Amino acid sequence: MDGIDALLLARIQFGFTISFHIVFPALTIGLAGYLAVLEGLWLKTRQQEYMDLFQFWIKVFAVAFAMGVVSGLVMAYQFGTNWGPFSKFAGGVTGPLLAYEVLTAFFLEAGFLGVMLFGMRRVGPGLHFFATVMVAAGSVISATWILASNSWMQTPRGYEIVDGRVVPVNWLEVIFNPSFPYRLAHMLTAAYLATALLVAASAAWHLLRGRDSVPVRRMLSMALWMTLIAAPLQAFIGDLHGLNTLEHQPAKLAAIEGHWENRPGEAVPLILIGVPDMDSETTRHAVAIPRLGSILLTHTLDGQIPALKDFPKADRPNSLVVFWTFRLMVGLGLLMILLACLGAWLRRGDRVYSSRPYLKFVMYMGPSGLIALLAGWVTTEVGRQPWVVYGVMRTADGVSAHGAAEVGFTLALFVVVYIVVFGAGTIYLLRIIGKGPQPGESSHQPTGGPGRMRHSMRPLSGADENLERASAATAARES
């Protein structure tokens, strides 16, 4: 019993810490790309509002990047502490992939980050833009290596097991495993979409409070165009990802759909809502649309997918969890498409900037991209269970031999520390966003630099905001 409890607690701890971590890299991926676009448009047009937006969002980027680095450090340690047998078994693949991420992406970002944050007045505009592009490229490269490692755990290829350990024999197959292209495209699009929704919500919040300005309108317009492109694209990528999952992880798809058994010649219905019951092997209170499951999942009128009863009970993911996290992700995705289409329609007569019901809709949808991203991650990882390396190593065999008390103590400690540290960081970040872009802000940026007290050369100092000063200014404006 202690072993089972320790396993569950270790999984909860990893899920808790990575749920915090995944939010900040997603924002840095999206914001780095956004900043590169803003600076590129400024160089091309020399319109001041682009530089004002760049100077505003680079502060948010600096805070998100710093919190992403801090939260990411914990992840590597957990592999050694809580998942020692897994690290020993699969380290021949996962170790080099994570090392490549450090040697390429992290060094690239670190090398150009200082120039991006502090070099506006020390290097030429072209070189500064190059540094911004390199930081954006580094964030994408980082995601590529991380997704290669995670995708290999989902659909392992290019390896042999020698003396109880995984040995890579074909690195191209390891990296470009069957699910890698879909997961990478899905994650990057999710990052850009989540960032666009956050930017749009920020603009809507300011417009609802009467802070109408050219930079605010411009960032709302850009964010809605991005949402109009990315939201339907994400649905298309998700469909391709679903077909890939049907081929390589059929038990996961069956659990997502709450599909327990096939009947000869009968099409698969799409269960909209229901309560999958793992013990009774049925989905209770199901509301289903006949044949729609076959159309969406197999692209045929009467195609069937493997059912949960086709797999041993020990190999079935928890259908109740993934059934609802998947529907949360898809439901939010449909709302994003609706938001984008309404925005395109309201652009006639510039009503998109003055319609209060629509602006409230935009504001409330601000966190939806990050919520959908977390829901998708839970669907992916819980749907892989009971395997830590799909079909090769069970999760129960990958956990370290700790007791429940030790893991429970560290989990409680993580919860307290994360709530305090990242709660404060998130409040700080929201206060920066609440201040909004200031017209002409770039003309009075502090100079600072190496050896000066004004700026210590750390990512967080790129925010250039004092917490107390920002809080006082926000309170003064609201009053």
GICOR-V262648 format. One line per field, one symbol per residue. phi: phi as a letter, one per 30 degrees, with the letter a starting at -180 (. if undefined). psi: psi as a letter, one per 40 degrees, with the letter a starting at -180 (. if undefined). burial: + if it has 16 or more other C-alpha atoms within 10 Angstrom, else -. A space follows every 10 residues. Layout:
phi = ???
psi = ???
burial = ???
This chain:
phi = .edddddddd dddddddddd dddddddddd dddddddddd ddddcidddd dddddddddd dddddddddd dddddddddd dcbeeddddc ddcddddddd dddcdddddd dcdddddbce ccbdeddddd dddddddddd dedddddddd ddddbdbibb cbhibdbdcb dddddcdece eddddddddd dddddddddd ddddddddci cdbddddddd dddddddddd dddddddddd dddddedcbd dddddedicc acceicdddc ddblbdcddd hacdhdcbce idddddccib dbdbcecddd ceedccddde ddeddddddd dddddddded ddddddddih ddcbddeddd eddddedddd dddddddded dddddccdce icbddddcdd dcdddddddd dddddddddd dddddddddd dddddidcei eddbdddhke icddbddbed dddhbceddd ddddddddd
psi = dddddddddd dddddddddd dddddddddd dddddddddd dddddfhddd ddddddeddd dddddddddd dddddddddd defdddddde dddddddddd dddcdddddd dedddddeed eeiidddddd dddddddddd dddddddddd ddddghifii hhfeihhheh dddddfided dddddddddd dddddddddd ddddddddee ghiddddddd dddddddddd dddddddddd ddddddddgd ddddddefhd iihhehihih hdiighhdde fihifhhihi eddddddefi deiiiiidee iideehihdd dddddddddd dddddddddd dddddedhef edeehddddd ddddededdd dddddddddd ddedifhdhh edhiddeeii giiddddddd dddddddddd dddddddddd dddddihhhe deefiidaih eiddhigidd eedfhhdddd dddddddd.
burial = ----++++++ +-+++-++++ ++++++++++ ++++++++++ -+-----+++ ++++++++++ ++++++++-- ++-----++- ++++++++++ +-++--++-+ +---++-++- -+++++++++ ----+--+++ ++++++++++ ++++++++++ +++++++++- ----++++-- ---+++++++ ++++++++++ ++++++++++ ++++++++-- ----++++++ ++++++++-+ +++++-++-- ++++++-+++ ++++++++++ ++----++++ +-++++-+-- +++------- ++++++++-- -++++++++- ----++++++ ++++++++++ -++--++-++ --+--+---- -+++---+++ -++-++-+++ ++++++++++ ++++++++++ +-++++++++ -+++--++-- +--+---+-- -+--++-++- +++++++-+- ++-------- ----+-+-++ +++++----+ +--------
